[in-house]
Amino acid sequence: MFKFFLKIHMKKSPIKLINLSFSAIMVLLTVTGFFVFLFTDLMSDRVFGIKRYVLAFLFIAYAIYRGYRMMNLFKDEKNKN
């Protein structure tokens, strides 16, 4: 997978490379936010009850959305080659 990732990046324009990198970082950050809000006490004094679960759901939904967009970008690039 990593070799495929590097092979695709070598052929991309800088704009596509930035888009892919930003997507990967956002997926990692939002998945981390999901786990933090669901399984820790971080900000429990401000975000509590159902708000906490809604925020965790929004984090994971956004991570799935960004991951889906990133996968489509990979598939499009793979089909071009």
C-alpha positions in Angstrom: 0.0 0.0 0.0 2.8 2.4 0.9 4.7 1.8 -2.3 1.5 2.4 -4.3 1.0 5.6 -2.4 4.5 6.8 -3.2 4.1 5.7 -6.8 1.0 7.8 -7.2 2.5 10.8 -5.5 5.4 10.9 -7.9 3.1 11.5 -10.8 0.7 14.0 -9.3 0.7 17.7 -9.5 1.5 19.7 -6.3 -2.2 20.6 -5.9 -3.3 16.9 -5.9 -0.5 16.0 -3.5 -1.6 18.7 -1.1 -5.2 17.6 -1.3 -4.3 14.0 -0.6 -2.0 14.9 2.2 -4.6 17.2 3.8 -7.3 14.5 3.4 -5.0 11.9 5.1 -4.2 14.3 8.0 -7.9 15.2 8.5 -8.9 11.5 8.5 -6.4 10.8 11.2 -7.3 13.8 13.3 -11.1 13.2 13.1 -10.7 9.5 14.0 -8.5 10.6 16.9 -11.1 13.1 18.0 -13.8 10.4 17.8 -11.8 8.1 20.2 -10.9 11.0 22.5 -14.5 12.2 22.9 -15.9 8.8 23.2 -13.4 7.1 25.5 -11.8 9.9 27.6 -12.8 12.6 30.0 -11.3 15.4 27.9 -13.5 18.5 28.1 -16.2 16.6 30.1 -17.0 19.8 32.0 -18.0 21.6 28.8 -19.2 18.8 26.5 -21.3 16.2 28.4 -24.3 13.9 28.0 -25.8 13.6 24.5 -23.6 16.5 23.2 -20.6 14.3 23.7 -22.0 11.5 21.6 -23.2 13.8 18.9 -19.8 15.3 18.6 -18.1 11.9 18.5 -20.6 10.9 15.8 -19.8 14.0 13.8 -16.1 13.3 14.0 -16.5 9.7 12.7 -19.0 10.8 10.0 -16.5 13.4 8.7 -13.7 10.9 8.8 -15.7 8.5 6.8 -16.6 11.2 4.3 -12.9 12.3 3.9 -11.8 8.7 3.6 -14.3 8.1 0.9 -13.2 11.1 -1.1 -9.5 10.0 -0.6 -10.3 6.5 -1.8 -12.1 7.9 -4.9 -9.0 10.0 -5.7 -6.8 6.9 -5.4 -9.2 4.9 -7.7 -9.3 7.6 -10.3 -5.5 7.9 -10.4 -5.2 4.1 -10.6 -7.7 3.9 -13.5 -5.8 6.6 -15.4 -2.5 4.6 -15.3 
